[in-house]
Amino acid sequence: MIHFDQVTVQYEDTAEPVLRDVDLTVEEGELCLVVGHTGVGKSTLLGAVNGLVPHFTGGTLSGRVLVDGRDTAAHPPRELADVVGVVGQDPLDGFVTDTVEEELAYTMEQLAIPPATMRKRVEETLDLLGLADLRHRALHELSGGQQQRVAIGSVLTAHPRILVLDEPTSALDPTAAEEVLAAVTRLVHDLGVTVLLAEHRLERVVQYADRVIHLPGDGRVVSGPPAEIFRRTSIAPPIVELGRAAGWNPLPLSIRDARRAAAPVRTRLTGTTPGPARPPLAADRPILLTARGVTVSYQGVPAVREVDLTLHGGEVTALMGRNGSGKSSLLWALQGSGPRAAGTVRIPTDTAELADPRKLSATEARRLVGLVPQTPTDLLYLETVKQELDQADAESAVTATGTPARAILDRLAPGIPDTTHPRDLSEGQKLALVLAIQLAAAPRVMLLDEPTRGLDYRAKEQLIRIVDDLAAEGRAVVISTHDVEFVARAADRVVVMAEGDIVADGPTTEVIVASPVFAPQTAKILSPLPYLTVAQAVAALGDDTGTDTGTDTGTDTGRDTAS
């Protein structure tokens, strides 16, 4: 179905090819998971399938890419639309109509499909993806999971034989992500659709993959069965890390299989107490923000309902809840830029007086309360990465004792050239750039809205270190996220929202272990033992954890079927 024949892709501003001598064949009806660190070429690999690379991205492609027998060099994307459907990281970016039904019909209109056939396919797609009740809804009113399903449906109505998905669950809560992945696997199993799926949150998707395509970062592509590839890769979900540490062979990729393999481990750990996943909190933490009765409404519909929240210095708080529960609206209200129908927000200023952030100047407010939005490109407006970083340092008045934005960026996503245009970065790199810009001001209260979206595990580790540093300096950090694995390692406290209300607020272990939705993989595998992370389990087990205890540096030595 898809065949790469000695494919090399190089862009003008890079010293080395992004892809080098790639030989790869993807058969019909396969679900292939594409993995690798941020910036290694996953989007380039996906873009080559439908001709976006190099027809629209530029660069030089040598070799041949055949899709259902068509050479992409001779067929631009518009001539492959009936064969390949592409869904990007942000579904809203691809919408061109107003309602669900119109969006599902749009692609078929461009392909001049007869009206009777269009109507039939729309109805079939509505049923297939569980969208029938939403057919007349406006697209901007849908939740993230619903929008993602509409985006998939809009390309399915053309009956493509190949579906390319670039991080389809990155902005979704765990339940919505399961809905989308269930729909995708149904397409593979019932209709024989070939799916190429790139995703950083591997814990969500690894169990569904028939094959893994790994990009180590040197231009090569390594392909094989998931358990075989993940035994040696430098990037892996917690379930694989635990399996490596325990010496399980074959590596389990689902919670059910891991629980079966983990029975002896649970027996050994029974009666033990896990070490702390986070450093202990100081007893005398100052109050840095107080919110009382905060209410946010849009056109008379409440998004946040009389929320009370107190943030302490030195504490990292995770804000969780399904898509549409009011998390982003609350963050914007706390920062002062968003609407607030009622309630108060108070934060101490340099003079120790309490002030409302929305009544301060933009410069002063930024030093008190910083916010990184869900769509980081909203804050990028200059021509190069260097200009953005220099402007951030100037606005934040970074001194010789402060941390320049460039240093923060290099910790999150190293290797981004100064001359690169911010809009040309990958989604993960854009997020890292905006994080660096906002963190340069080192505000007392830092609000992060889905900061791990588009970040690989290595970048998340760096983000955790930065968040820990902010907390160690006495700052309050709030992270709105659906990433339960990140929360297990990064948060001291979890606040759960539903329909604008706070429904749970407490220590991380107490809140997420008790939830079947928000529990991380380690907690599910070792339940009912109160372990959150692989590191806790390995520390409790001691040195006798098996022989395969680590990962390599990305130089795969296993069977290489596509080098």
Residue pairs with C-beta under 8 A, 6 or more apart in sequence:
1 26
1 27
1 28
1 30
1 67
1 68
1 161
1 162
1 194
2 24
2 25
2 26
2 49
2 65
2 66
2 67
2 162
2 194
2 196
3 24
3 25
3 26
3 64
3 65
3 66
4 22
4 23
4 24
4 25
4 48
4 63
4 64
4 65
4 221
4 562
5 23
5 63
5 64
5 65
5 66
6 21
6 22
6 23
6 62
6 63
6 64
7 19
7 21
7 22
7 23
7 24
7 48
7 61
7 62
7 63
7 64
7 65
8 17
8 19
8 20
8 21
8 22
8 61
8 62
8 63
8 219
9 17
9 18
9 19
9 41
9 44
9 48
9 53
9 54
9 59
9 60
9 61
9 62
10 16
10 17
10 18
10 59
10 60
11 18
11 57
11 58
11 59
11 60
12 58
12 59
13 417
13 419
13 420
16 219
17 219
18 40
18 41
18 44
18 59
18 219
19 41
19 44
19 45
19 48
19 219
19 221
20 218
20 219
20 220
21 63
21 219
21 220
21 563
22 45
22 63
22 220
22 221
22 562
23 562
23 563
24 213
24 221
24 223
24 562
25 562
26 32
26 194
26 196
26 211
27 194
28 161
28 192
28 194
29 188
29 192
29 193
29 194
30 188
30 194
30 195
30 210
30 211
31 184
31 185
31 188
31 195
31 197
31 208
31 209
31 210
31 211
32 194
32 195
32 196
32 197
32 209
32 210
32 211
32 212
32 213
32 223
33 197
33 198
33 199
33 202
33 205
33 206
33 208
33 209
33 211
33 212
33 213
33 226
34 42
34 45
34 46
34 196
34 197
34 198
34 199
34 212
34 213
34 215
35 42
35 198
35 199
35 202
35 212
35 213
35 214
35 215
35 233
35 235
36 42
36 214
36 215
36 216
36 217
36 235
36 456
37 217
37 234
37 235
37 456
37 458
37 459
37 554
38 200
38 413
38 426
38 428
38 429
38 432
38 454
38 455
38 456
38 458
38 459
39 413
39 415
39 416
39 426
39 428
39 429
40 215
40 216
40 217
41 215
41 219
42 166
42 198
42 215
43 166
43 198
43 426
44 53
44 57
45 198
45 213
45 215
45 221
46 86
46 164
46 166
46 196
46 198
47 53
47 57
48 61
48 65
48 72
49 65
49 67
49 72
49 84
49 162
49 164
49 196
50 67
50 72
50 77
50 80
50 81
50 84
50 86
50 164
51 65
51 72
51 75
51 76
51 77
51 79
51 80
52 77
52 86
53 59
53 61
54 60
54 61
55 72
55 76
55 77
56 77
61 73
64 71
64 73
65 71
65 72
65 73
66 72
67 75
67 80
67 83
67 84
67 162
68 83
68 161
68 162
70 79
70 80
70 83
72 80
77 84
81 107
81 110
81 111
81 158
81 160
82 111
82 158
82 159
82 160
83 160
83 161
83 162
84 160
84 161
84 162
84 163
84 164
85 152
85 155
85 156
85 158
85 160
85 162
85 163
85 164
86 155
86 164
86 166
87 94
87 148
87 151
87 152
87 155
87 163
87 164
87 165
87 166
87 168
88 94
88 151
88 166
89 166
89 167
89 170
89 171
89 427
89 454
90 171
90 375
90 427
91 147
91 148
91 150
91 151
92 139
92 140
92 147
94 151
94 154
95 103
95 139
95 147
95 150
95 151
95 154
96 103
96 106
97 103
97 106
97 139
98 138
98 139
99 135
99 136
99 137
99 138
99 139
100 126
100 131
100 134
100 135
100 136
100 137
100 139
100 142
100 150
101 122
101 126
101 135
101 136
103 139
103 150
103 153
103 154
104 121
104 122
104 125
104 126
104 150
104 153
104 154
104 157
105 118
105 122
105 157
106 154
107 154
107 155
107 157
107 158
108 117
108 118
108 121
108 157
108 158
109 118
111 158
113 121
113 158
118 157
121 157
121 159
122 157
125 131
125 153
125 156
125 157
126 132
126 135
126 153
128 153
128 156
128 183
128 186
128 187
129 149
129 150
129 152
129 153
129 156
129 183
130 149
130 179
130 183
131 146
131 149
131 150
131 153
134 142
134 146
134 150
139 147
139 150
142 150
143 176
143 322
143 323
143 324
144 171
144 172
144 173
144 176
144 323
144 324
145 172
145 173
145 175
145 176
145 177
145 179
145 180
145 323
146 176
148 168
148 169
148 171
148 172
148 176
148 180
149 179
149 180
149 183
152 163
152 165
152 168
152 180
152 183
152 184
155 163
156 163
156 187
160 193
161 192
161 193
161 194
162 193
162 194
162 195
162 196
163 184
163 187
163 193
163 194
163 195
163 196
164 195
164 196
165 184
165 195
165 196
165 197
165 198
165 199
166 198
167 198
167 199
167 200
167 427
167 453
167 454
168 180
168 181
168 184
168 197
168 199
169 176
169 177
169 180
169 181
169 199
169 201
169 204
169 205
170 199
170 200
170 201
170 427
170 453
170 454
171 323
171 374
171 450
171 453
171 482
172 180
172 323
172 482
173 321
173 322
173 323
173 482
173 517
174 204
174 482
174 484
174 517
174 518
175 322
175 517
176 322
176 323
177 201
177 204
177 482
178 204
181 204
181 205
181 208
184 195
184 197
184 208
185 208
187 193
187 195
188 194
188 195
188 210
196 213
197 205
197 209
199 205
200 428
200 454
200 455
200 456
200 457
201 483
201 485
202 235
202 236
202 237
202 240
203 237
203 238
203 239
203 485
203 520
203 521
206 212
206 226
206 230
206 237
206 239
206 240
206 253
207 253
207 254
207 255
209 226
209 253
210 226
211 223
211 224
211 225
211 226
212 223
212 224
212 225
212 226
212 229
212 230
213 221
213 222
213 223
213 562
214 221
214 222
214 223
214 229
214 233
214 235
214 556
215 221
215 222
216 222
216 233
216 234
216 554
216 555
216 556
217 554
218 554
218 555
220 556
220 560
220 563
221 562
221 563
222 229
222 556
222 558
222 560
222 561
222 562
222 563
223 229
223 560
223 561
223 562
224 558
224 559
224 560
224 561
226 253
227 250
227 251
227 253
228 558
228 559
229 556
229 558
230 236
230 240
230 251
230 253
231 240
231 244
231 251
231 548
231 558
232 551
232 552
232 556
232 557
232 558
233 551
233 552
233 554
233 556
234 551
234 552
234 553
234 554
235 456
235 457
235 458
235 551
236 244
236 457
236 551
237 485
237 521
238 485
238 520
238 521
238 522
238 533
238 534
239 252
239 253
239 254
239 255
239 258
239 521
239 525
240 251
240 253
241 534
241 551
242 258
242 262
242 521
242 522
242 525
242 534
242 537
243 251
243 252
243 258
243 261
244 251
244 546
244 548
244 549
244 550
244 551
245 534
245 537
245 538
245 541
245 545
245 546
245 548
245 549
246 261
246 262
246 265
246 541
246 545
246 546
247 545
247 546
247 547
247 548
248 258
248 261
248 546
249 548
252 258
252 260
252 261
255 521
255 524
255 525
258 521
258 525
259 524
259 525
262 525
262 526
265 526
265 537
265 541
266 526
266 529
268 541
269 526
269 529
269 531
269 537
269 540
269 541
270 529
272 529
272 540
274 529
274 530
274 531
274 532
274 536
274 537
274 539
274 540
275 536
275 539
275 540
277 488
277 489
277 508
277 509
277 532
277 533
277 535
277 536
278 316
278 489
278 490
278 491
278 492
278 508
279 468
281 314
281 315
281 492
282 314
285 312
285 313
285 314
285 315
286 312
286 313
286 474
287 310
287 311
287 312
287 313
288 311
288 312
288 313
288 347
288 348
288 444
288 445
288 475
288 476
289 309
289 310
289 311
289 334
289 345
289 346
289 347
289 369
289 445
289 476
290 309
290 310
290 311
290 344
290 345
290 346
290 347
290 354
291 307
291 308
291 309
291 310
291 333
291 334
291 343
291 344
291 345
291 346
292 308
292 343
292 344
293 306
293 307
293 308
293 342
293 343
293 344
294 304
294 306
294 307
294 308
294 309
294 330
294 333
294 334
294 340
294 342
294 343
294 344
294 345
295 302
295 304
295 305
295 306
295 307
295 340
295 341
295 342
295 343
296 302
296 303
296 304
296 326
296 329
296 330
296 332
296 333
296 338
296 339
296 340
296 341
296 500
297 303
297 339
297 341
298 329
298 339
302 341
302 500
303 326
303 329
303 500
304 326
304 329
304 330
304 333
304 500
305 326
305 499
305 500
305 501
306 342
306 343
307 326
307 330
307 343
307 500
307 501
307 502
308 502
309 330
309 334
309 495
309 502
311 317
311 445
311 476
311 478
312 476
313 444
313 474
313 475
313 476
314 471
314 472
314 474
314 475
314 476
315 471
315 476
315 477
315 492
315 493
316 467
316 468
316 471
316 477
316 479
316 490
316 491
316 492
316 493
317 476
317 477
317 478
317 479
317 491
317 492
317 493
317 494
317 495
318 478
318 479
318 480
318 481
318 487
318 490
318 491
318 493
318 494
318 495
318 508
319 327
319 330
319 331
319 478
319 479
319 480
319 481
319 495
319 497
320 327
320 480
320 481
320 482
320 484
320 487
320 494
320 495
320 496
320 497
320 512
320 518
321 327
321 496
321 497
321 498
321 503
322 498
323 482
325 497
325 498
325 499
325 500
326 497
326 499
326 500
326 501
327 449
327 480
327 497
328 373
328 374
328 449
328 480
329 338
329 500
330 497
331 338
331 371
331 447
331 449
331 478
331 480
332 338
332 339
332 371
333 339
333 340
333 343
333 345
334 345
334 357
334 369
334 445
334 447
334 478
335 357
335 365
335 369
335 370
335 371
335 447
336 345
336 356
336 357
336 358
336 359
336 360
336 365
336 369
337 358
337 371
340 358
344 356
345 356
345 357
345 358
346 354
346 355
346 356
347 354
347 355
347 356
347 357
347 368
347 369
347 444
347 445
348 354
348 355
348 444
349 355
349 360
349 364
349 368
355 368
357 365
357 368
357 369
358 365
360 368
363 395
366 395
366 396
366 438
366 441
366 443
367 396
367 441
367 442
367 443
367 444
368 443
368 444
368 445
369 443
369 444
369 445
369 446
369 447
370 438
370 439
370 441
370 443
370 445
370 446
370 447
371 438
371 447
371 448
371 449
372 379
372 431
372 434
372 435
372 438
372 447
372 448
372 449
372 451
373 379
373 434
373 449
374 449
374 450
374 453
376 430
376 431
376 433
376 434
376 435
377 422
377 423
377 430
377 434
379 434
379 437
379 438
380 388
380 422
380 423
380 430
380 433
380 434
382 388
382 391
382 422
383 421
384 418
384 419
384 420
384 421
384 422
385 409
385 416
385 417
385 418
385 419
385 420
385 421
385 422
385 425
385 433
386 406
386 418
386 419
388 405
388 422
388 433
388 437
389 404
389 405
389 406
389 409
389 418
389 433
389 436
389 437
390 405
391 437
392 398
392 405
392 436
392 437
392 438
392 440
392 441
393 404
393 405
393 440
395 441
396 402
396 405
396 440
396 441
396 442
398 404
398 405
398 440
402 440
402 442
403 439
403 440
403 442
404 440
405 436
405 437
405 439
405 440
406 436
408 435
408 436
408 439
408 440
408 466
409 416
409 432
409 433
409 435
409 436
411 462
411 465
411 466
412 432
412 435
412 436
412 455
412 459
412 462
412 463
412 466
413 428
413 429
413 432
413 433
413 459
416 425
416 429
416 432
416 433
422 430
422 433
425 433
426 454
427 453
427 454
428 453
428 454
428 455
428 456
428 459
429 454
430 454
431 451
431 453
431 454
431 455
432 455
432 459
435 448
435 451
435 463
435 466
438 446
439 446
439 466
439 470
442 470
442 473
442 475
443 475
444 475
444 476
445 475
445 476
445 477
445 478
446 467
446 470
446 475
446 476
446 477
446 478
447 478
447 480
448 477
448 478
448 479
448 480
448 481
449 480
450 480
450 481
450 482
451 463
451 479
451 481
452 460
452 463
452 481
452 483
452 486
455 463
460 483
460 486
463 486
463 490
464 486
464 489
464 490
467 477
467 479
467 490
468 490
470 477
471 477
471 492
479 486
479 487
479 490
479 491
481 487
484 512
484 518
484 519
484 520
485 520
485 521
487 494
487 508
487 512
487 518
487 520
488 508
488 512
488 520
488 522
488 523
488 532
488 533
489 532
489 533
491 508
492 507
492 508
493 505
493 506
493 507
493 508
494 504
494 505
494 506
494 507
494 508
494 511
494 512
494 518
495 502
495 504
495 505
496 502
496 503
496 504
496 505
496 511
496 515
496 518
497 503
504 511
505 511
508 532
509 530
509 532
511 518
512 518
512 519
512 520
512 523
512 532
513 519
513 523
513 527
513 530
513 532
519 527
520 532
520 533
522 531
522 532
522 533
522 534
522 536
522 537
523 530
523 531
523 532
526 537
531 537
531 540
538 545
538 549
